[in-house]
Amino acid sequence: MDKHARGLPPLATLRPFESAARLESFSRAAHELHLTQAAISRQIRALEEDLGVTLFERRNRRVYLTREGREFGRTVSQALESIATNAQAIRGNADDNHVVLFCQLCEAFYWLMPRLADFNRRHPKVEIQLATSTRPVTEFGGTFDVALQTNGRPSGSHRLVLTAEDEIFPVCSPAYLGDATTRLSLDALLTHRLLHHHAEPADWLEWDGWFRAMGRFDIPLDEGAFFDSYPLLLQAAIAGHGIALGWRRTTRRLIESGDLIRPVDESLPQHDAIALYTRKGAPRRVASQALLDWLREQLGEETKCWG
């Protein structure tokens, strides 16, 4: 037997371990790999037995990487990424005009889709495959070339290309207030039904943070309607169920069409609100660069380049 093969751990255990280490969750790894949680646990125990170390501490129904687990996780992640990159290079020119864009679902639906026809006109030979999710890019199980998501959400070791500004302000249906010209003070805003978005992990600005930025502290915000999906929350606002926080880039067309209005004058500028990434280890390709250049243009002049 080859001396290198003798030193390798069971290869079938490496992908389940990498997924569980990256997500720090057996259940999320199981969902990502379409396996059962018990199967993930068995593979990781087999890997621990082979290595002779504990990779995860298991307590209170959660798992936590040990120091050895974190170090080995980085090694396995880099190795699998290198394999994927080289495999892509070997596949050759067949994929040169194909690019995968990971995008948050709400931005994809309300901001990106109305603009994609422009990209297709400019680059008719480039095929964009759109992968959407309400979860961060670190929880995406597939391979992508470019990723667009809210800045501050987990991004792993993927390369940050640029950040762009945005603006956050309350929005609601004109029918909710009965008069599209109605303007509310912050005090009056608090008397209305607020629509809340609770993300896990908590990496999304919510009403309490917005009011603090407006100088209002210790405001009870335990009433209203709560959503774990921002696209669903925005649809609830359009349907007249209450007042939501809107991001200018996402709600601009809805405001221009009259589906939503801004009921208060106050807004919160976000200078680094949106982040654009390229996948760690991804080869530089003409199609990917064309998409990056186009997204940079669409995001506007208020961008900060990171390399």
Backbone hydrogen bonds, N-H to C=O, Kabsch-Sander energy under -0.5 kcal/mol:
donor,donor_aa,acceptor,acceptor_aa,energy
6,R,2,D,-2.0
7,G,3,K,-0.9
8,L,4,H,-0.8
8,L,5,A,-0.8
13,T,10,P,-1.8
14,L,11,L,-1.2
15,R,11,L,-0.6
17,F,13,T,-2.0
18,E,14,L,-2.8
19,S,15,R,-2.4
20,A,16,P,-2.4
21,A,17,F,-2.9
22,R,18,E,-2.5
23,L,19,S,-2.3
24,E,20,A,-1.6
25,S,20,A,-1.0
29,A,25,S,-1.5
30,A,26,F,-2.4
31,H,27,S,-2.1
32,E,28,R,-2.5
33,L,29,A,-2.3
34,H,30,A,-0.7
34,H,31,H,-0.5
35,L,30,A,-2.5
40,I,36,T,-1.8
41,S,37,Q,-2.4
42,R,38,A,-2.4
43,Q,39,A,-2.2
44,I,40,I,-2.2
45,R,41,S,-2.3
46,A,42,R,-2.2
47,L,43,Q,-2.0
48,E,44,I,-2.6
49,E,45,R,-2.4
50,D,46,A,-2.0
51,L,47,L,-2.4
52,G,48,E,-2.3
53,V,48,E,-1.1
55,L,53,V,-0.6
57,E,64,Y,-3.6
59,R,57,E,-0.6
59,R,62,R,-2.3
62,R,59,R,-1.8
64,Y,57,E,-2.4
66,T,55,L,-2.2
70,R,66,T,-2.6
71,E,67,R,-2.1
72,F,68,E,-2.6
73,G,69,G,-2.2
74,R,70,R,-1.8
75,T,71,E,-1.8
76,V,72,F,-2.8
77,S,73,G,-2.5
78,Q,74,R,-2.4
79,A,75,T,-2.1
80,L,76,V,-2.8
81,E,77,S,-2.3
82,S,78,Q,-2.2
83,I,79,A,-2.2
84,A,80,L,-2.5
85,T,81,E,-2.4
86,N,82,S,-2.3
87,A,83,I,-2.5
88,Q,84,A,-2.2
89,A,85,T,-1.9
90,I,86,N,-2.3
91,R,87,A,-2.0
92,G,88,Q,-0.9
92,G,89,A,-0.6
94,A,91,R,-0.7
95,D,92,G,-1.3
96,D,93,N,-1.5
98,H,95,D,-1.9
99,V,127,E,-2.5
101,L,99,V,-0.5
101,L,129,Q,-2.6
102,F,100,V,-0.6
102,F,146,V,-3.0
103,C,131,A,-2.6
104,Q,148,L,-1.3
105,L,133,S,-1.8
108,A,104,Q,-2.6
109,F,105,L,-2.4
110,Y,106,C,-2.8
111,W,106,C,-0.5
111,W,107,E,-1.6
112,L,107,E,-3.2
113,M,108,A,-2.4
115,R,112,L,-1.9
116,L,112,L,-1.2
116,L,113,M,-0.6
117,A,113,M,-0.5
118,D,115,R,-1.4
119,F,115,R,-1.1
120,N,116,L,-2.6
121,R,117,A,-1.9
122,R,118,D,-1.8
123,H,119,F,-2.8
126,V,123,H,-1.5
127,E,97,N,-3.5
128,I,126,V,-0.6
129,Q,99,V,-2.9
129,Q,127,E,-0.5
130,L,128,I,-0.6
131,A,101,L,-2.8
131,A,129,Q,-0.5
132,T,130,L,-0.5
133,S,103,C,-1.2
137,V,154,P,-0.5
138,T,154,P,-0.9
139,E,136,P,-1.7
140,F,137,V,-1.6
141,G,139,E,-0.5
145,D,100,V,-2.5
146,V,100,V,-2.0
147,A,277,Y,-2.4
148,L,102,F,-2.5
149,Q,275,A,-2.1
151,N,273,A,-3.0
153,R,150,T,-1.6
158,H,155,S,-1.6
159,R,278,T,-1.7
161,V,276,L,-3.3
162,L,276,L,-1.2
163,T,304,K,-1.9
164,A,274,I,-2.3
165,E,302,E,-2.0
166,D,270,Q,-2.6
168,I,268,L,-2.4
169,F,246,G,-2.3
171,V,244,A,-2.9
172,C,261,I,-1.8
173,S,237,A,-0.8
176,Y,173,S,-1.0
177,L,173,S,-0.9
178,G,174,P,-1.4
182,T,179,D,-1.7
184,L,263,P,-3.7
189,L,185,S,-2.4
190,L,186,L,-1.4
191,T,188,A,-1.3
192,H,189,L,-1.6
194,L,192,H,-0.7
195,L,243,I,-3.1
196,H,194,L,-0.5
196,H,225,A,-3.4
198,H,196,H,-0.5
198,H,227,F,-2.5
199,A,197,H,-0.6
203,D,201,P,-2.0
210,W,206,E,-2.2
211,F,207,W,-2.9
212,R,208,D,-2.0
213,A,209,G,-1.9
214,M,210,W,-1.1
215,G,212,R,-1.8
216,R,211,F,-2.9
217,F,215,G,-0.6
225,A,194,L,-1.5
227,F,196,H,-2.3
233,L,229,S,-2.0
234,L,230,Y,-2.6
235,Q,231,P,-1.9
236,A,232,L,-1.9
237,A,233,L,-1.9
238,I,234,L,-2.2
239,A,235,Q,-1.9
240,G,237,A,-1.4
241,H,236,A,-2.5
243,I,193,R,-2.6
244,A,171,V,-2.6
246,G,169,F,-3.4
246,G,244,A,-0.5
248,R,167,E,-2.9
250,T,247,W,-0.5
251,T,247,W,-2.8
252,R,248,R,-1.7
255,I,251,T,-2.3
256,E,252,R,-2.6
257,S,253,R,-1.9
258,G,255,I,-0.8
259,D,254,L,-1.5
260,L,254,L,-1.7
261,I,172,C,-2.8
268,L,168,I,-2.9
270,Q,166,D,-3.0
273,A,164,A,-1.0
273,A,270,Q,-0.8
274,I,164,A,-2.2
275,A,149,Q,-3.0
276,L,162,L,-2.6
277,Y,147,A,-2.9
278,T,159,R,-2.1
279,R,145,D,-1.7
282,A,279,R,-2.3
285,R,283,P,-0.6
287,A,96,D,-0.8
289,Q,285,R,-2.3
290,A,286,V,-2.3
291,L,287,A,-1.9
292,L,288,S,-2.5
293,D,289,Q,-2.6
294,W,290,A,-2.0
295,L,291,L,-2.7
296,R,292,L,-2.5
297,E,293,D,-1.9
298,Q,294,W,-2.5
299,L,295,L,-2.5
300,G,296,R,-0.6
300,G,297,E,-0.8
303,T,301,E,-2.5
304,K,163,T,-2.9
306,W,161,V,-3.2
307,G,161,V,-0.7
